[in-house]
Amino acid sequence: MASVTEFKKLFEKFLRENKCPTGEIVKKKYYFPVDQLRTIYTSMLTTTNIQWSQFQEMLTNYVENLDFCYYSWECFSSIVQHLNTDKTNIYMFTNLLGFIKIPNEKKEDDKLLFKNNKRPQFKYNSEQLKTWVTEIWDGMKPFMSSNIKIRREMLTLLIEKMLMHLNNPLVTADFLMDSLDTPGPIAILGLQGIFILVKDYNLECPNIYGKLYNFFTTDMFNYRYKTRLFYLADIFLRSTHLPELLVAAFVKRMARLSLIAPPTDIQIMAAFIGNLLIRHPPLKVLIQSDSVVGSDPYIFEEKDPLKSNALNSSLWELVSLKQHILPKVGKSVNFLFKKLPQVEWDMSELLDNSYESIIDEEYKTDFQKVSLTYEKPVSFSVPLSNHMDDLWTLDD
């Protein structure tokens, strides 16, 4: 069981390889001690008395070097073949995958840890790197299927850094579609992955709008990635060629959920509804300033947005929110009942809002001062205009 001091010595020995190589130097190949680095990473995965933050501190001095990151992924592709939940820390491995960046094409200003003008120079091979990343993704599949936390972490890594570096990103489509059926953050991450495949790799996904519609439930306000859901939904619904029946269902679903939503989310949904109405002007008939509903034809429980009967309803929910207890929230809803602007609202400015930011803005708001008395008070005496003497008799 290695200590922090022992790991520091391993890194120092690894660094000395640049000046005093112990491995074989090949005339046509850039020298990098991959075996030593693999040993260090393997030791990290089997050590239980050192925290991840300590390993981060050790690695910080190395991750800015292109060759270090490049050959780290070669090490990971080898290590993943021998991972074992009984002997190795899988969570530590996902931390390493997240911390070590996947390098892009070499640039002139890139730092190299083992650069030596007397040896062959470093050559970046994108195809080789894609092979390593693909092997890592395939090797982690058994752990993703048996552990939901690892699945979530790997999905995040896939979307944020690994997907574009796979040999064939479309092979992840089935995995991402399966993730859509898992409630919570995993489903939202799966949705983002599907969006990337549709946008960048021409994946055909005919039922994606139905799946997106069913993300908007009362549970969504507890999601860790709910702002990501709003962002993705705004992009998915950006086309002006979508059927009005479909868009009306999303508008109505947002309005209904806003009745129970936190104030920060009401502002986001109000902007979302406004953007959809700007893109589809005929849907403005849904907004009526005096909407009173005896029975709403909209079917909230319907899974198919095209069968929800939203187009025959009205946005009466927004009328009740015009008088929200927080003036800023009420103001964001009131805008929808005025003449809508030509330019859409920038939702990115609202996605980072919090209770604290709303309260801070309310504190800074200048309110109109109202007179509380018409006479300047003098000590504790009763003002002359007071009718107390007419109503009460004070006995000595």
C-alpha positions in Angstrom: 0.0 0.0 0.0 1.9 3.0 -1.3 2.1 6.4 0.5 2.0 9.9 -0.8 5.8 10.1 -0.4 6.3 6.9 -2.4 4.1 8.2 -5.2 6.1 11.4 -5.3 9.3 9.3 -5.7 7.7 7.3 -8.5 6.9 10.6 -10.4 10.4 11.9 -9.8 11.9 8.7 -11.2 9.5 8.9 -14.1 10.6 12.5 -14.8 14.3 11.6 -14.7 13.7 9.4 -17.7 14.1 12.4 -19.9 17.8 12.9 -19.0 18.7 9.3 -18.1 16.6 6.9 -20.0 16.5 3.3 -18.7 14.2 2.1 -21.5 15.1 1.3 -25.1 15.4 4.3 -27.4 14.1 3.5 -30.9 15.6 5.6 -33.7 12.3 6.2 -35.4 10.0 6.5 -32.4 9.5 9.3 -29.8 10.8 8.2 -26.4 8.2 8.1 -23.7 8.3 5.7 -20.7 4.8 4.3 -21.1 5.5 1.2 -18.9 6.5 3.4 -16.0 3.5 5.6 -16.3 1.2 2.6 -16.6 2.7 1.3 -13.3 2.0 4.6 -11.6 -1.7 4.6 -12.8 -2.1 1.0 -11.8 -0.8 1.7 -8.3 -3.3 4.6 -8.0 -6.2 2.2 -8.7 -5.1 -0.3 -6.0 -4.2 2.2 -3.2 -6.9 2.9 -0.6 -5.1 5.2 1.8 -4.7 8.2 -0.6 -7.5 10.5 -1.6 -8.2 11.6 -5.2 -7.5 15.2 -4.4 -3.9 14.2 -3.5 -3.5 12.4 -6.8 -4.8 15.5 -8.6 -2.2 17.6 -7.0 0.5 15.2 -8.1 -0.8 15.1 -11.7 -1.3 18.9 -12.1 2.3 19.5 -13.1 2.1 17.0 -15.9 -1.4 17.3 -17.6 -0.4 20.4 -19.5 2.1 18.4 -21.5 0.8 17.0 -24.8 2.8 13.8 -24.8 1.9 13.0 -21.2 -1.9 13.2 -22.0 -1.4 11.3 -25.3 0.4 8.3 -23.8 -1.9 8.4 -20.7 -4.7 7.2 -22.9 -2.5 4.4 -24.2 -2.0 3.4 -20.6 -5.8 3.6 -19.9 -6.6 1.4 -22.9 -4.3 -1.3 -21.4 -5.5 -0.9 -17.8 -9.2 -1.1 -18.7 -8.7 -4.7 -19.9 -7.7 -5.8 -16.4 -10.1 -3.8 -14.2 -11.6 -5.8 -11.4 -14.1 -4.4 -8.9 -12.5 -6.5 -6.1 -8.9 -5.3 -6.6 -9.1 -1.9 -8.4 -11.0 1.3 -7.6 -13.3 1.8 -10.7 -14.3 5.3 -9.4 -10.6 6.3 -9.3 -10.3 5.2 -12.9 -13.3 7.4 -14.0 -11.7 10.3 -12.2 -8.5 9.8 -14.1 -10.4 9.6 -17.4 -12.1 12.9 -16.5 -8.9 14.7 -15.4 -6.6 13.7 -18.2 -7.7 15.6 -21.3 -7.8 14.0 -24.7 -5.3 15.9 -26.8 -6.0 17.3 -30.2 -3.6 17.8 -33.1 -0.2 19.0 -32.1 0.5 22.8 -32.2 3.8 24.6 -32.2 3.3 26.0 -28.7 2.3 22.6 -27.1 4.5 21.5 -24.2 6.3 18.2 -24.3 7.5 16.5 -21.2 10.1 14.3 -22.9 11.2 16.6 -25.7 14.8 16.0 -26.8 16.3 17.5 -30.0 18.7 14.6 -30.3 15.9 12.0 -30.5 12.9 11.6 -32.8 10.2 14.2 -32.4 6.7 13.6 -31.1 4.1 12.7 -33.7 0.4 12.9 -33.0 -1.7 10.1 -34.4 -5.4 10.8 -34.3 -6.4 7.3 -35.5 -4.3 5.6 -32.9 -5.8 7.8 -30.2 -9.3 7.0 -31.4 -8.5 3.3 -31.1 -7.4 3.8 -27.5 -10.5 5.8 -26.6 -12.8 3.2 -28.3 -11.1 0.4 -26.4 -11.6 2.2 -23.1 -15.3 2.8 -23.8 -15.9 -0.8 -24.8 -14.0 -2.0 -21.7 -16.1 0.1 -19.4 -19.4 -1.2 -20.7 -19.7 -4.1 -18.1 -19.3 -1.7 -15.2 -21.8 0.8 -16.7 -24.5 -1.9 -16.9 -24.0 -3.0 -13.3 -23.4 0.3 -11.5 -25.6 3.4 -12.1 -23.1 5.8 -10.7 -20.4 4.6 -13.0 -22.9 4.8 -15.9 -23.6 8.4 -15.1 -20.0 9.3 -14.9 -19.1 7.6 -18.1 -22.1 9.2 -19.9 -20.8 12.6 -18.8 -17.3 11.7 -20.1 -18.7 10.4 -23.3 -20.6 13.6 -24.0 -18.0 16.1 -22.9 -14.9 14.6 -24.3 -14.9 11.0 -25.6 -17.7 10.8 -28.3 -15.8 12.8 -31.0 -12.7 10.6 -30.4 -14.4 7.2 -31.0 -13.8 5.3 -34.2 -17.5 5.3 -34.9 -19.6 7.5 -32.6 -22.8 6.1 -34.0 -22.1 2.7 -32.2 -23.2 4.5 -28.9 -26.7 5.2 -30.2 -28.3 2.0 -28.7 -26.6 2.7 -25.4 -27.8 6.3 -25.4 -31.4 5.3 -26.3 -31.4 2.8 -23.5 -30.3 5.6 -21.1 -33.4 7.6 -22.1 -35.5 5.1 -20.2 -33.6 5.5 -17.0 -35.3 8.3 -14.9 -33.2 11.2 -13.7 -29.8 12.6 -14.8 -28.9 9.6 -16.8 -31.8 10.1 -19.1 -30.9 13.8 -19.7 -27.3 12.9 -20.4 -28.6 10.2 -22.9 -30.7 12.9 -24.5 -27.7 15.2 -25.0 -25.8 12.3 -26.5 -28.6 11.6 -29.0 -28.8 15.3 -29.9 -25.0 15.3 -30.7 -25.5 12.2 -32.9 -28.5 13.7 -34.7 -26.7 17.1 -35.3 -23.2 16.0 -36.0 -23.5 12.4 -37.3 -26.9 12.4 -39.1 -28.5 9.9 -36.8 -32.2 9.3 -37.6 -34.3 9.3 -34.5 -38.0 9.7 -35.4 -39.5 9.5 -31.9 -37.1 11.9 -30.2 -39.7 14.6 -29.7 -42.0 12.2 -27.9 -39.2 11.2 -25.6 -38.3 14.8 -25.1 -41.9 15.7 -24.2 -42.0 13.1 -21.5 -39.0 14.5 -19.8 -41.1 17.4 -18.6 -42.7 16.0 -15.5 -43.1 17.1 -11.9 -39.9 15.2 -11.1 -37.8 17.3 -13.4 -37.3 20.1 -10.8 -35.3 17.7 -8.7 -32.9 16.8 -11.5 -29.3 17.7 -11.2 -29.1 18.4 -14.9 -32.4 20.2 -15.3 -30.8 23.4 -16.8 -29.2 21.1 -19.4 -32.7 19.8 -20.2 -34.0 23.3 -20.8 -31.1 24.1 -23.0 -31.4 20.9 -25.1 -35.2 21.3 -25.5 -34.7 24.9 -26.7 -32.3 23.7 -29.4 -34.5 20.7 -30.4 -37.5 23.0 -30.8 -35.7 25.7 -32.7 -36.9 24.7 -36.1 -39.9 26.8 -37.4 -41.0 23.9 -39.5 -42.2 21.7 -36.6 -46.0 21.0 -36.5 -47.9 23.5 -34.5 -49.8 20.6 -32.8 -46.4 19.4 -31.4 -45.2 22.8 -30.4 -48.5 23.6 -28.7 -48.1 20.5 -26.5 -44.7 21.7 -25.3 -46.1 25.2 -24.6 -49.0 23.9 -22.6 -46.9 21.4 -20.7 -44.5 24.2 -19.7 -47.4 26.4 -18.6 -48.9 23.6 -16.5 -45.7 22.7 -14.8 -45.0 26.4 -14.0 -47.8 26.3 -11.4 -45.7 24.1 -9.2 -42.2 25.1 -10.3 -39.6 27.0 -8.2 -39.4 30.7 -9.1 -36.1 30.3 -11.0 -37.6 27.7 -13.2 -40.8 29.7 -13.8 -38.6 32.4 -15.4 -36.9 29.9 -17.6 -40.2 28.4 -18.8 -41.7 31.8 -19.4 -38.8 32.6 -21.7 -39.1 29.2 -23.3 -42.8 29.7 -24.0 -42.1 33.2 -25.3 -39.5 31.8 -27.8 -41.8 29.1 -29.0 -44.6 31.7 -29.6 -42.2 33.9 -31.5 -41.2 31.0 -33.7 -44.8 30.0 -34.3 -47.0 33.1 -34.3 -50.3 31.3 -34.8 -49.9 29.8 -31.3 -50.4 33.3 -29.8 -54.2 32.4 -29.7 -53.4 30.3 -26.7 -52.7 33.4 -24.7 -55.7 35.2 -23.4 -55.4 37.9 -20.8 -58.7 36.9 -19.1 -58.5 33.1 -19.6 -61.0 31.4 -17.3 -61.3 27.7 -17.7 -64.2 25.5 -16.5 -62.8 22.3 -18.0 -59.4 22.2 -19.7 -59.4 19.9 -22.7 -55.6 19.4 -22.4 -54.6 15.9 -21.3 -51.6 16.3 -19.0 -51.2 12.5 -18.5 -51.0 11.8 -22.3 -47.6 10.5 -23.3 -48.0 11.3 -27.0 -47.8 15.1 -27.4 -49.8 15.0 -30.7 -52.7 13.5 -28.7 -52.6 15.8 -25.8 -55.3 18.2 -27.2 -53.1 21.2 -26.3 -54.1 23.2 -29.4 -57.7 23.4 -28.1 -56.7 24.7 -24.7 -55.4 28.1 -23.4 -52.6 29.2 -21.2 -54.8 30.1 -18.2 -52.0 28.9 -15.9 -49.9 32.0 -16.9 -52.8 34.3 -15.9 -52.5 33.1 -12.3 -48.8 33.6 -12.3 -49.0 37.3 -13.3 -49.5 38.1 -9.7 -46.7 36.0 -8.4 -45.4 36.9 -4.9 -42.0 37.7 -6.4 -42.3 40.8 -8.7 -39.5 39.7 -11.0 -41.2 36.3 -11.7 -44.6 38.1 -12.3 -42.9 40.5 -14.6 -41.3 37.7 -16.7 -44.8 36.2 -17.2 -46.5 39.6 -17.9 -44.3 40.1 -20.9 -46.0 37.2 -22.6 -49.3 39.1 -22.6 -47.9 42.1 -24.3 -46.7 42.4 -27.9 -44.0 39.8 -28.3 -40.6 41.0 -29.5 -39.0 40.0 -32.8 -35.9 38.7 -31.2 -36.0 35.7 -28.9 -35.1 35.7 -25.2 -31.6 34.6 -24.4 -32.3 31.6 -22.1 -28.6 31.2 -21.3 -28.8 34.2 -19.0 -31.5 32.6 -17.0 -30.1 29.1 -16.7 -27.6 30.1 -13.9 -30.2 32.0 -11.9 -30.7 30.9 -8.2 -32.8 31.9 -5.3 -30.0 34.0 -4.0 -29.6 36.0 -7.2 -33.4 36.7 -7.4 -33.5 37.9 -3.8 -30.4 40.0 -4.3 -32.1 41.7 -7.3 -35.2 42.3 -5.3 -33.2 44.0 -2.5 -31.6 46.3 -5.1 -35.0 47.3 -6.6 -36.1 50.8 -5.9 -39.8 50.9 -4.8 -42.0 54.0 -4.9 -42.1 55.6 -1.4 -45.6 56.0 0.1 -46.5 58.6 2.6 -47.5 57.1 5.9 -48.6 60.3 7.6 -49.5 63.9 6.6 -48.1 65.5 9.7 -44.6 65.5 11.1 -44.7 63.5 14.4 -43.8 65.5 17.5 -42.5 63.4 20.4 -45.1 60.8 21.4 -48.2 63.1 21.1 -51.2 62.1 19.0 -51.4 64.0 15.7 -54.0 66.7 15.4 -55.9 64.9 12.6 -56.3 61.8 14.6 -60.0 61.0 15.5 -59.1 59.2 18.7 -60.7 61.9 20.8 -64.0 61.5 19.0 -64.0 57.7 19.5 -62.5 57.2 22.9 -62.8 58.9 26.3 -59.8 58.7 28.5 -60.7 58.8 32.2 -58.2 60.2 34.7 
